[in-house]
Amino acid sequence: MHDPDCIFCKIIDGKIPSRKLYEDDLIYAFHDIRPVAPVHFLIIPKAHIPTLSDADATHETALGRMLSKAGELAAEAGCTDGFRTLINCGRVGRQEVYHLHMHVVGGPDPLPPMIVFER
């Protein structure tokens, strides 16, 4: 299922260019156009799933593939000592593109804290 108005569906279809890292029958990975670290790419399911809240049991294989490929792709991109994954969900989660996507972020130096907990 694709949404003809979705920017990520257009990237998957080749209608919008991207710097592809990986593609198979279920997922597509590409470099973020506004990187926040030396390594910053996205992994998306090819099926149009608006948010993580919209995912169900029929999406388990694609979601599992996203997670299982993250480490391999991060290592290939130069993350030798760890990385961060992030899935924003909905308005409160600050999701900007309503096609489920996982950010993979890292580099040679430790990332700053994402959330600071006060005691």
N, C-alpha and C positions, 0 to 999 in steps of 0.2 A: 504494500500500500504506500503510495506517495501522495504528497500534498503539492500541487503544482505551484503554489505560492510560497513554499518553504525554501529558504536559501540553502539549507543543507541538502534537501532533496534535489535541488538544482545542481549542487556540487557533485552529488552522487551520479547524477545523469550526465555530467560533463558539460552542462550549460553555463556553469560558472567555473573558472579555473581555480585550481588548488595545488598546493605542493604536497602531493600524495606520498604517504609513507607506507601504506599497506592497504590491500583490498582483498576480500574474498566474497563468498556468496552471501554472508550475513552482516559484515561490518566494513567500515571505511575509516581510515586514519589519515589525518593531514595536519600540517603545521598551522598553528593559530596565526591569524593575520596581525594580531596585537599581542605579541608574546610578553609575558611578565617575568620571564627567566630565560637563561640561555637555551634550555630545552622546554618547549611548550607546544604540545600538539593535542588534538582532539581525536577521540575515537567515538564513532557514531554507529548506531544500527542502520542498516539499509532500509528497514521498515520504518515508516513515519510513526513514531511514538512521541506525542507532544511533551510529556513530562514523565519523570520516574513514577509518579503516582498513577499514570495511565498504563504502566507495564503490568502484564499479568502472566500467567503460566505459559501462554503461547510464545512469550518473548524470552523464556529462560535460556534457550540455547544461544541466542544473540547476546544477551547480557553476560552470560558466562564466558563467551568468546571475548567480549570486550575486556573483562577482567583478566582472563588468562593471557591475552596478548599484550596487556599494558607493560608488564615487566620486560618481556622480550624486546618490544619496540623502544622502551625507555633505555635499555642497555645498548641497543644499536645506535641510539641517538646520543649516547655519551654519559648516561646516568649510571655510574659505576658504584655509587655508594648510597643508593636510595633515590626516592622521588616521591611526589605527592599526587594523589588522584582526588578529583573533586567533581561531584555532580550537583549542579544547582537545580533546584526544583521549585517552579512557580514564582509568583511575585515576591513572596517573603524570602525565598532562597536566592533572589536576584537573577533568575533565569532570563537571559536576553533573547535567545533564539528558542522557540518552542518546538524543538526536535531534540529529544533526549540526547545528551552528549556528555562525555567524560573528558575532563581536562587532565592531562598528564604533564606535570611541571617538575623541573629539576635542573641540575647543573652541577658544576664542580664544588660549589660552596653550599653550606646549609641554608635552607630557606628560612625566612623570618617566621615567627609564630603566626598562624592563621587566625587563631582565636586566643585572646588573653583572658584567662580566668582570674578574677580578683577573689581574694580570700577575706 
